[in-house]
Amino acid sequence: MSVFPVFRKKNSGEIARNRLKLLLVADKADCSPEVMQMIKDDMIRVVSRYMDIDSDRIEIQMKKLKQPDCEGYSPVLYANIPIRDVPDKGIY
């Protein structure tokens, strides 16, 4: 276990596991893994402007949710973003 987990290098197993997760999510959402990675990168960039997050542990999922007022399903994006700290920057 590293004292500075932010600076540790990912091993090939972690990289492969993350790629597989993105492939599975992309398959469920009917969009490419590249698009899912772009969404994830954009979310990291935006949320990082306001708080300190653990970008290595972010998980995104696309699911199809049944709509109550119709017979169809709509895609829904879920994001699990671990927050380390919310600094007081005087923006609130």
Backbone bond lengths (Angstrom), bond angles and torsions (degrees), N, CA, C in turn:
res aa  C-N    CA-C-N  psi(-1)  N-CA   C-N-CA  omega(-1)  CA-C   N-CA-C  phi
1 M - - - 1.453 - - 1.524 109.47 -
2 S 1.291 116.52 129.04 1.456 122.13 -176.38 1.524 110.44 -87.69
3 V 1.319 116.05 146.96 1.453 121.42 175.88 1.524 109.52 -71.08
4 F 1.316 116.58 -32.66 1.457 122.37 -179.87 1.529 109.45 -116.93
5 P 1.345 118.02 81.54 1.462 119.70 -175.96 1.525 113.55 -64.84
6 V 1.322 117.67 -19.43 1.461 120.44 179.64 1.522 110.45 -66.90
7 F 1.349 116.29 -33.33 1.449 120.77 -174.99 1.522 113.62 -93.20
8 R 1.327 117.15 -1.14 1.461 118.09 -178.26 1.522 109.73 -75.39
9 K 1.298 115.21 148.13 1.457 121.66 -179.45 1.523 109.04 -88.97
10 K 1.319 116.65 137.16 1.462 120.98 178.57 1.521 109.36 -73.16
11 N 1.323 115.38 139.50 1.462 117.88 175.71 1.527 109.28 -85.67
12 S 1.317 116.98 170.59 1.466 120.98 -174.75 1.525 111.91 -64.00
13 G 1.328 117.80 -30.64 1.462 120.64 178.16 1.517 112.13 -64.98
14 E 1.341 116.94 -42.35 1.461 121.18 178.21 1.526 110.76 -65.10
15 I 1.313 116.33 -42.01 1.464 120.53 179.60 1.525 110.19 -63.20
16 A 1.324 117.04 -45.16 1.467 121.05 179.40 1.523 110.99 -63.59
17 R 1.330 117.59 -41.00 1.468 121.47 179.45 1.532 110.45 -62.85
18 N 1.341 117.36 -43.07 1.463 120.89 178.97 1.524 111.40 -64.74
19 R 1.325 117.09 -39.94 1.469 120.32 177.90 1.522 110.94 -64.27
20 L 1.327 116.71 -41.67 1.460 120.63 178.89 1.522 111.01 -63.68
21 K 1.327 117.22 -41.44 1.467 120.56 177.34 1.526 110.26 -59.31
22 L 1.344 116.53 -45.15 1.465 119.90 179.52 1.527 111.38 -63.19
23 L 1.325 117.19 -38.85 1.466 120.43 177.70 1.520 111.41 -63.04
24 L 1.324 117.09 -43.18 1.462 120.68 -179.72 1.524 111.52 -66.25
25 V 1.333 116.38 -41.90 1.461 120.34 178.00 1.522 110.28 -64.56
26 A 1.319 117.00 -43.66 1.463 121.27 -179.86 1.520 110.90 -63.19
27 D 1.314 117.19 -37.64 1.458 121.10 179.02 1.524 111.01 -64.15
28 K 1.322 117.23 -42.54 1.465 121.21 179.02 1.524 111.43 -66.47
29 A 1.328 117.11 -33.57 1.458 121.59 -174.60 1.517 113.08 -90.84
30 D 1.313 117.41 -2.65 1.462 121.39 -177.17 1.525 112.02 58.38
31 C 1.321 116.76 37.38 1.462 120.64 173.07 1.525 108.14 -136.86
32 S 1.301 116.00 162.41 1.464 120.74 -172.48 1.531 111.69 -74.39
33 P 1.334 116.59 156.05 1.469 120.01 175.51 1.529 112.13 -60.80
34 E 1.325 116.64 -30.51 1.462 119.91 178.73 1.523 110.60 -64.35
35 V 1.335 116.74 -42.04 1.467 120.82 178.76 1.526 110.05 -65.15
36 M 1.330 116.99 -42.48 1.462 120.32 178.44 1.531 110.61 -61.77
37 Q 1.329 117.56 -39.79 1.465 120.68 178.41 1.524 110.44 -67.01
38 M 1.331 118.10 -38.63 1.465 120.86 177.99 1.526 110.38 -64.45
39 I 1.335 117.62 -40.95 1.464 121.46 177.00 1.525 109.75 -60.71
40 K 1.326 116.13 -46.96 1.466 120.93 -179.65 1.525 110.75 -61.27
41 D 1.330 117.46 -45.57 1.467 121.32 179.69 1.527 111.35 -61.75
42 D 1.334 116.83 -42.04 1.464 120.54 178.67 1.527 111.17 -64.59
43 M 1.329 116.72 -41.26 1.465 120.10 179.06 1.527 110.51 -63.05
44 I 1.322 116.97 -42.51 1.466 120.99 177.90 1.525 110.09 -60.36
45 R 1.324 116.55 -46.42 1.468 121.23 -177.91 1.536 111.34 -61.99
46 V 1.321 117.48 -44.52 1.467 121.03 -176.66 1.529 111.52 -71.06
47 V 1.331 117.30 -50.69 1.464 120.31 -176.76 1.528 110.86 -65.49
48 S 1.337 117.35 -32.92 1.469 121.33 179.84 1.524 112.50 -64.77
49 R 1.310 117.90 -20.43 1.462 120.71 177.85 1.526 111.37 -68.38
50 Y 1.329 117.38 -25.02 1.451 121.49 -173.67 1.525 114.78 -111.84
51 M 1.332 117.63 -19.51 1.460 120.25 -179.37 1.515 110.37 -155.50
52 D 1.316 115.01 160.98 1.462 121.89 178.49 1.524 107.72 -85.97
53 I 1.336 116.77 117.93 1.461 121.01 -177.27 1.521 110.59 -119.53
54 D 1.329 115.05 161.35 1.465 121.64 176.02 1.527 107.06 -95.11
55 S 1.324 116.80 89.19 1.467 121.14 -173.22 1.522 113.43 -67.04
56 D 1.326 117.88 -19.55 1.466 120.32 178.44 1.524 112.51 -74.84
57 R 1.329 117.24 -20.26 1.464 120.11 -176.14 1.528 113.35 -108.54
58 I 1.316 118.16 10.99 1.462 120.89 178.66 1.522 109.60 -68.72
59 E 1.318 115.21 135.56 1.458 121.13 176.49 1.522 108.13 -125.17
60 I 1.326 115.75 133.73 1.455 119.43 174.28 1.520 108.37 -122.77
61 Q 1.324 114.94 147.07 1.458 120.96 179.68 1.518 108.95 -139.45
62 M 1.299 114.88 142.98 1.456 121.18 171.23 1.516 106.44 -114.36
63 K 1.315 115.28 128.56 1.460 120.51 178.01 1.517 108.27 -130.32
64 K 1.294 114.78 160.90 1.461 119.66 174.91 1.520 107.62 -102.05
65 L 1.325 115.74 124.28 1.452 122.68 -175.92 1.517 109.24 -111.62
66 K 1.322 116.04 130.31 1.466 120.74 178.73 1.517 108.83 -69.50
67 Q 1.304 115.37 130.71 1.450 121.29 179.08 1.527 109.90 -84.80
68 P 1.326 118.23 131.80 1.466 120.52 -175.76 1.528 114.23 -67.88
69 D 1.323 117.59 -28.19 1.461 119.85 -175.18 1.525 113.91 -96.99
70 C 1.331 117.55 4.77 1.458 119.75 177.70 1.525 109.62 -150.83
71 E 1.307 115.93 176.87 1.458 120.18 -177.08 1.528 113.06 -88.44
72 G 1.310 117.70 -6.93 1.460 120.64 -174.12 1.517 114.15 -91.66
73 Y 1.315 113.06 176.40 1.459 122.16 177.65 1.520 108.65 -117.27
74 S 1.323 116.08 147.45 1.460 121.60 176.94 1.521 109.34 -122.53
75 P 1.335 116.98 143.91 1.466 118.46 176.82 1.531 110.68 -71.02
76 V 1.329 115.67 141.81 1.460 122.49 179.16 1.526 107.63 -129.29
77 L 1.315 116.54 135.41 1.462 121.91 179.25 1.525 109.03 -101.41
78 Y 1.334 115.75 124.19 1.459 122.26 175.01 1.520 107.92 -111.28
79 A 1.327 116.12 136.98 1.462 120.33 177.61 1.523 109.50 -129.48
80 N 1.314 115.52 132.20 1.459 122.63 174.83 1.521 105.87 -112.21
81 I 1.340 116.09 106.37 1.462 121.76 -174.78 1.526 108.93 -118.49
82 P 1.336 117.78 103.81 1.465 120.38 179.02 1.534 110.90 -66.87
83 I 1.327 116.37 125.61 1.463 122.58 -178.35 1.521 108.95 -102.06
84 R 1.318 115.35 127.20 1.469 120.64 177.47 1.521 111.26 -87.60
85 D 1.337 115.93 -43.40 1.461 119.89 -175.64 1.522 109.08 -159.14
86 V 1.327 115.24 147.80 1.457 121.15 173.62 1.525 106.12 -116.83
87 P 1.322 116.48 97.86 1.466 118.94 -177.13 1.522 111.50 -71.18
88 D 1.312 115.38 148.77 1.460 121.35 177.10 1.520 107.57 -88.23
89 K 1.324 116.03 98.34 1.465 120.88 -177.98 1.522 111.91 -99.96
90 G 1.324 116.63 7.57 1.448 119.76 -179.73 1.512 113.47 73.21
91 I 1.328 117.61 23.77 1.462 119.72 -178.77 1.520 112.00 -97.22
92 Y 1.318 117.62 -5.09 1.466 120.19 -177.24 1.493 111.04 -100.89
